[in-house]
């Protein structure tokens, strides 16, 4: 396989604002402010690279490149009147490598509780055309030049997954999750997930990758299969989609189907349930994508940890301050359910940020409200880092953006939101996840600083070569294609 230079002319920004979806919601086009942000970032890259005597690619791969991009986003957002949140960086960081590295560099324990990859050899392939995922920009990697009708799928497979997550980002641990699918059409099976875990284990990265067991309890055979998932595959948690099911009919965790599932999880001793809420697949069974059932089951089963994936976020709902009587959709459905059932902050309900933060990076005003509400009502100890990568490529840009994000003093004073301090960031990035997934962050970090992946990462970063590309669908047609291959239902 010949290795081609990645973006030699520096045409891609290190912080990605585009229409990419994770395949669970229809892609949303960029706003005028987003387009202006990208334009200003490209202009700044050209100008600042020249001032530092670097080529565009070399500049954009550097910490100064990321800082310059985020500062350009600030300027575009301020011009559009979006001042409720911002990326807290000194202007000098665009030109001073040491300052940029200090603001954007690593050090935290980063535990990403939602990752994905595509199994190039999975059963889903038989339902997909030979050009499946050919539309994905990442599918143009060097693997695509190899013989075979689906060689391009290797660009989205486990080898690239390891590079994107563990070399091109500061991620220490990740939980490999699943997408909604029929039993015979999974883009990644439990066997494939375990194979990736073993790839990481062979690099001596013990515990760098945990895996979920996918359970659709309203689908015949899934609850019965939980014994094998827990015993043979030693899953760390269960992943379910309450909006998904036979004939497009979902369920609630609080109904007979959901209670049977929760009781089975308790009996097996794996008492962590990750449930997709928000990001609705369409009108069908929409109510099951909302969070009314979360407070009910959290109160009934205090010994179970409920990880609410996406935190109830809906891409078409503008996030604003929580108003108890407003009956709004989106994240407010989670907060309202907790309040109505008397579930206090920092209890057994966790709000996860996969796709939610990535989407809200486009609008810092909404991001400030969303994060502020979750910190206040769900709890500063109960907001979890997740990125939904590899759908969005390497999660490094999401990490760098969150490292610098701040809620404005005005919104903090008006709505009781906290300041995002280094201590709070560290909680979100990984420390909070060590509650539902019991482990010592200090011990894991000590190990991951010296294992083979750490050594490979150190050598790689002498000459890093990130692709700055995304994987997921960017148009409605691509989104519907992905649903078809997964055995899903149309919006």
Secondary structure, 3 states (H helix, E strand, C coil): CCCCCCCCCCCCCCCCCCCCCCCCCCCCCCCHHHHHHHHHHHHHHHHHHHHHCCCHHHHHHCHHHHHHHHHHHHHHHHHCCCCCEEECCCHHHHCCHHHHHHHHCCCCCCEEEEECCCCCCCHHHHHCCCCCCCCCHHHHCHHHHCCCCCHHHHHHCHHHHHHHHHHCCCCCEEEECCCCCCCCCCCCCHHHHHHHHHHHHHCCCCCCEEEEEECCCCCCCCCCCHHHHHHCCCCCEEEEECCCCHHHCCCCCCCHHHHHHHHHHHHHCCCEEEEECCCCCCCCCHHHHCCHHHHHHHHHCCCCEEEEEHHHCCCCCCCCCCCCCCCCCCHHHHHHHHHHCCCCCCCCEEEECCCHHHHHCCCHHHHHHHHHHHHHHHCCCCEECCCCECCCCCCHHHHHHHHHEEECHHHHHHHCCCCCCHHHHHHHHHHCHHHHCCCCHHHHHHHHCCCHHHHHHHHHCCCCCCCCCCCCCCCHHHHHHHHHHCCCCCC
